[in-house]
């Protein structure tokens, strides 16, 4: 039996109802989530993650595009 579109077990429910996130809330809740993300993604931490991200993405960058530094 196929999942109905109005139920949470529909495989594409995330597109129709993305839930609560920093992108879908406003005001104090948005500020709270943005602060958490900012604490987790400092410039130093992102730089430490760079090699792993580049290894995972490999040659996914479009041809002719210079690396971002």
Contact map, one row per residue, 1 for C-alpha under 8 A:
111000000000000000000000000000000000000000000000000000000000000000000
111100000000000000000000000000000000000000000000000000000000000000000
111110101110000000000000000000000000000000000000000000000000000000000
011111101100000000000000000000000000000000000000000000000000000000000
001111110100100000000000000000000000000000000000000000000000000000000
000111110100000000000000000000000000000000000000000000000000000000000
001111111100100000000000000000000000000000000000000000000000000000000
000011111100100000000000000000000000000000000000000000000000000000000
001100111110100000000000000000000000000000000000000000000000000000000
001111111111100000000000000000000000000000000000000000000000000000000
001000001111110000000000000000000000000000000000000000000000000000000
000000000111111100000000000000000000000000000000000000000000000000000
000010111111111111000000000000000000000000000000000000000000000000000
000000000011111111100000000000000000000000000000000000000000000000000
000000000001111111000000000000000000000000000000000000000000000000000
000000000001111111000000000000000000000000000000000000000000000000000
000000000000111111100000000000000000000000000000000000000000000000000
000000000000111111111001000000000000000000000000000000000000000000000
000000000000010011111001000000000000000000000000000000000000000000000
000000000000000001111111100000000000000000000000000000000000000000000
000000000000000001111111100001001000000000000000000000000000000000000
000000000000000000011111110011001100000000000000000000000000000000000
000000000000000000011111100001000000000000000000000000000000000000000
000000000000000001111111110000000000000000000000000000000000000000000
000000000000000000011111111011000000000000000000000000000000000000000
000000000000000000000101111111100000000000000000000000000000000000000
000000000000000000000000111111100000000000000000000000000000000000000
000000000000000000000000011111110000000000000000000000000000000000000
000000000000000000000100111111111000000000000000000000000000000000000
000000000000000000001110111111111100000000000000000000000000000000000
000000000000000000000000011111111110000000000000000000000000000000000
000000000000000000000000000111111111000000000000000000000000000000000
000000000000000000001100000011111111100000000000000000000000000000000
000000000000000000000100000001111111110000000000000000000000000000000
000000000000000000000000000000111111111000000000000000000000000000000
000000000000000000000000000000011111111100000000000000000000000000000
000000000000000000000000000000001111111110000000000000000000000000000
000000000000000000000000000000000111111111000000000000000000000000000
000000000000000000000000000000000011111111000000000000000000000000000
000000000000000000000000000000000001111111001000000000000000000000000
000000000000000000000000000000000000111111101100000000000000000000000
000000000000000000000000000000000000011111111100000000000000000000000
000000000000000000000000000000000000000011111110000000000000000000000
000000000000000000000000000000000000000001111111000000000000000000000
000000000000000000000000000000000000000111111111100000000000000000000
000000000000000000000000000000000000000011111111110000000000000000000
000000000000000000000000000000000000000000111111110000000000000000000
000000000000000000000000000000000000000000011111111000000000000000000
000000000000000000000000000000000000000000001111111110000000000000000
000000000000000000000000000000000000000000000111111111000000000000000
000000000000000000000000000000000000000000000001111111100000000000000
000000000000000000000000000000000000000000000000111111110000000000000
000000000000000000000000000000000000000000000000111111111000000000000
000000000000000000000000000000000000000000000000011111111100000000000
000000000000000000000000000000000000000000000000001111111100000000000
000000000000000000000000000000000000000000000000000111111100000000000
000000000000000000000000000000000000000000000000000011111111100000000
000000000000000000000000000000000000000000000000000001111111100000000
000000000000000000000000000000000000000000000000000000001111110000000
000000000000000000000000000000000000000000000000000000001111110000000
000000000000000000000000000000000000000000000000000000001111111010000
000000000000000000000000000000000000000000000000000000000011111110000
000000000000000000000000000000000000000000000000000000000000111110000
000000000000000000000000000000000000000000000000000000000000011111000
000000000000000000000000000000000000000000000000000000000000111111100
000000000000000000000000000000000000000000000000000000000000000111110
000000000000000000000000000000000000000000000000000000000000000011111
000000000000000000000000000000000000000000000000000000000000000001111
000000000000000000000000000000000000000000000000000000000000000000111
